[in-house]
Amino acid sequence: MKGIRPLCILGFAFMAFTIKAKAPGDEYCGVKNTAFQAGEEISYTVYYAVAGIYIDAGNATFTNVLERMNNRPVYHVAGVGKTNPSYDWIYKVRDKYESFIDTATLQPLKFLRNVDEGGYKKYENITFNRNANTAVTTEGVFKVPDCVQDVLSAVYYARNIDFSKYQPNDKIPFNMFLDNEVFNMYVRYLGKETVKTKYGKFRAIKFKPLLIKGTIFQGGEKMTVWVSDDANRVPVRIESPIVVGKVKVDMMGSKNLRYPLTSLIKLKGG
């Protein structure tokens, strides 16, 4: 699809969990935050596999601090990803995403994207005007739906969705604004299961997001995501085939979660 590129081996972790608030008046538009708190930090390790052998390719970290913007309290969340130096010669990634999210509505007010993926560089600066339903970028003013998310704010918004209201195979639609376009997509809820990661064994909620075909990721429902089946709703594993091989992302550490990580059944090696 025109204008969109994959966020590559690390950056796809920033996109994988986007679930959109639906139309005005819908239960998801302006949902209250009950899943996370300011000061939270979550770290991930990214693994790349060819012929079934996984190597440690890089890492990603999500942080969240409380600030003010336009006289409103906002969560300033940032996602930073990079390949390990030993992997840079294959495909060097240095990505940073930032979103400033209204604490009352969980709607983004501003989004920054600064990526370097294998020599492809992209900078975006988006301001969302919620009264006019527009997104203002360096390339113009674009009409957006109510409750549209950016790729990072959607991660935090999605953590507050009540999956108990859905049955396996239900589709949950979402909108995402990126590269001056609105993308209408969905995730398919698959139910609950136990998943073993490099960190440990978790009770998890499982779903598949619809992906747009790009130069790295295959299109369709190829990616699988597991989030912790507790009040935190932390993504604990992501798996996806890519054009050559497969990638796997595991949560490897966390600080200042709002609740105890009760979905963790057993630490690896514990």
C-alpha positions in Angstrom: 0.0 0.0 0.0 1.3 3.4 -1.0 3.3 5.4 1.5 3.8 2.7 4.2 6.9 0.8 5.0 7.3 -2.0 7.6 9.0 -1.0 10.8 11.4 -4.0 10.3 12.8 -6.5 12.7 12.5 -4.3 15.8 10.0 -1.6 15.0 7.2 -4.0 14.2 6.9 -4.5 18.0 5.6 -0.9 18.0 2.8 -1.7 15.6 1.8 -5.1 16.5 -0.8 -4.4 19.1 -2.8 -1.6 17.6 -6.5 -1.9 18.3 -8.7 1.1 17.5 -11.5 2.8 19.3 -14.5 2.5 17.0 -17.0 5.2 16.0 -18.2 8.1 18.1 -20.5 6.9 20.9 -18.9 3.5 20.8 -17.8 2.0 24.1 -14.1 2.2 23.1 -14.0 5.9 22.3 -12.4 7.6 25.3 -11.9 4.5 27.4 -10.5 4.9 30.9 -7.0 3.8 31.6 -6.9 0.9 34.1 -3.9 -1.0 32.7 -0.7 1.1 33.1 0.8 3.9 35.1 3.4 6.6 34.6 6.9 5.4 35.2 6.4 2.0 33.6 9.2 0.6 31.5 9.1 -2.7 29.5 12.0 -4.2 27.6 12.1 -6.7 24.8 14.6 -8.9 23.0 14.2 -9.5 19.2 15.2 -12.8 17.7 15.7 -13.6 14.0 15.6 -17.1 12.6 16.6 -18.8 9.4 16.3 -22.6 9.1 14.9 -22.8 12.6 17.9 -21.3 14.4 17.2 -18.2 16.4 19.8 -15.5 17.0 19.6 -12.4 19.3 19.2 -9.6 16.8 18.3 -6.6 18.8 16.2 -5.0 21.5 13.3 -2.6 22.1 12.2 -0.6 25.1 8.9 1.2 26.0 8.9 4.0 28.6 6.1 6.2 29.9 6.4 9.4 31.9 3.7 12.0 33.0 4.0 15.5 31.4 1.8 18.4 30.3 1.0 19.5 26.8 -1.4 22.4 25.9 -2.2 22.6 29.6 -3.3 19.0 29.6 -1.8 16.1 31.5 -0.3 13.6 29.0 1.5 10.3 29.0 4.7 10.8 27.1 5.4 7.3 25.8 8.5 6.4 23.8 9.5 3.2 22.0 13.1 2.8 21.1 14.5 -0.1 19.0 17.9 -1.0 17.6 19.7 -4.0 16.2 22.7 -5.3 18.0 26.1 -4.2 16.6 26.9 -7.7 15.5 23.7 -7.7 13.4 24.1 -4.2 11.9 26.0 -5.4 8.9 22.9 -7.4 7.8 20.2 -4.8 8.5 20.9 -1.8 10.8 17.9 -0.4 12.7 17.8 2.7 14.9 14.2 3.6 15.5 12.5 6.0 18.0 8.7 6.6 18.3 7.1 9.1 20.7 3.4 9.7 21.5 1.8 12.3 23.8 -1.4 10.7 25.0 -4.3 12.6 26.7 -4.6 10.9 30.2 -8.4 11.4 30.2 -9.2 9.9 26.8 -6.2 7.9 25.8 -6.2 9.8 22.5 -2.9 11.0 21.0 -2.3 14.7 20.7 1.1 14.5 19.1 3.3 11.8 17.4 7.0 11.7 16.5 8.7 9.1 14.4 12.4 9.0 13.7 13.6 5.8 12.0 16.6 4.5 10.2 16.0 1.0 8.8 18.6 -0.4 6.5 19.4 3.0 5.2 15.8 4.1 4.8 15.3 7.2 6.9 11.9 8.7 7.9 10.9 11.5 10.2 7.3 12.3 11.0 5.8 15.0 13.2 2.0 14.7 13.6 -0.3 16.9 15.6 -3.9 15.7 16.1 -6.7 18.2 16.2 -9.5 16.4 18.0 -12.0 19.2 17.5 -11.6 19.2 13.7 -10.8 15.5 13.3 -7.6 16.3 11.5 -3.9 15.3 11.6 -1.4 18.0 10.8 1.9 16.9 9.4 4.8 18.6 7.6 3.1 17.6 4.3 -0.4 19.0 4.9 -3.6 18.6 6.9 -5.4 15.2 6.6 -8.9 14.3 7.7 -9.0 11.4 10.2 -11.8 9.4 11.9 -12.8 9.9 15.5 -10.6 8.1 18.0 -7.9 7.3 15.4 -4.6 6.2 17.0 -1.0 6.5 16.0 1.2 3.3 16.0 2.5 3.8 19.5 -0.5 5.2 21.3 -2.5 2.3 20.1 -0.3 -0.1 22.1 -1.3 1.6 25.3 -5.0 2.0 24.2 -5.3 -1.7 23.3 -4.1 -2.7 26.8 -7.4 -1.4 28.2 -9.8 -3.4 25.9 -11.9 -5.9 27.7 -11.3 -9.1 25.8 -13.8 -11.0 27.9 -16.5 -9.4 25.7 -15.3 -11.3 22.6 -15.4 -14.9 21.4 -12.6 -16.7 19.6 -12.4 -15.6 15.9 -14.2 -12.3 16.5 -12.6 -9.4 14.6 -11.9 -6.1 16.4 -11.5 -3.2 13.8 -9.0 -0.4 14.3 -7.8 2.7 12.5 -4.2 3.9 12.4 -2.8 7.1 10.9 0.7 6.7 9.4 2.6 8.2 6.4 -0.3 10.6 5.8 -2.8 7.8 5.4 -5.5 6.2 7.5 -5.4 2.4 7.5 -8.5 0.5 8.2 -7.6 -2.9 9.7 -8.5 -5.4 12.4 -7.2 -8.0 14.9 -8.7 -11.4 15.2 -9.1 -12.6 18.9 -8.1 -16.2 19.3 -8.8 -16.8 22.9 -6.5 -17.7 25.8 -3.6 -20.1 26.2 -0.4 -20.7 28.1 2.8 -19.5 26.2 6.4 -20.2 27.0 8.8 -17.4 26.3 12.5 -16.7 26.9 11.4 -14.9 30.1 9.0 -17.6 31.4 5.6 -19.3 31.2 2.6 -17.0 31.0 -1.2 -17.3 31.0 -1.9 -15.2 27.9 -4.5 -13.7 25.6 -3.8 -14.5 21.9 -4.7 -12.6 18.7 -3.6 -12.0 15.1 -3.4 -8.5 13.7 -4.1 -8.0 10.0 -0.8 -6.8 8.4 -0.2 -4.8 5.2 2.2 -6.5 2.9 5.5 -4.8 2.7 9.2 -5.4 1.9 9.7 -7.3 5.1 6.4 -8.6 6.4 3.9 -10.8 4.6 0.4 -9.5 4.3 -2.6 -11.1 6.0 -3.0 -12.7 9.4 0.5 -14.0 9.6 1.6 -12.3 12.9 0.6 -13.7 16.3 0.6 -11.7 19.5 0.3 -12.9 23.1 -0.5 -10.4 26.0 -0.4 -11.2 29.7 -3.8 -12.4 31.0 -3.8 -10.1 34.0 -4.7 -6.5 34.6 -1.5 -5.1 33.0 -2.1 -6.6 29.5 1.6 -6.5 28.7 2.6 -7.9 25.3 4.8 -10.9 26.3 5.5 -12.5 22.8 5.2 -11.6 19.1 5.9 -14.0 16.3 5.8 -13.4 12.5 7.2 -14.8 9.3 9.1 -12.3 7.2 10.2 -12.5 3.5 13.3 -14.5 4.6 13.0 -16.4 7.9 11.0 -15.5 11.0 11.2 -13.0 13.9 10.2 -13.5 17.5 10.0 -10.7 20.2 9.9 -11.6 23.9 9.3 -9.4 26.9 12.5 -9.7 29.0 12.0 -7.2 31.8 9.6 -4.7 33.4 9.6 -1.9 36.0 6.8 -0.1 37.7 3.9 -2.1 36.4 0.6 -0.9 37.7 -0.3 -4.4 39.1 1.6 -7.6 40.0 2.4 -9.7 36.9 0.0 -12.5 38.1 -0.1 -14.1 34.7 3.5 -15.3 35.1 3.3 -19.0 36.0 7.0 -19.7 36.2 10.2 -17.8 35.4 12.5 -19.6 32.9 15.0 -21.6 35.0 12.9 -20.9 38.1 
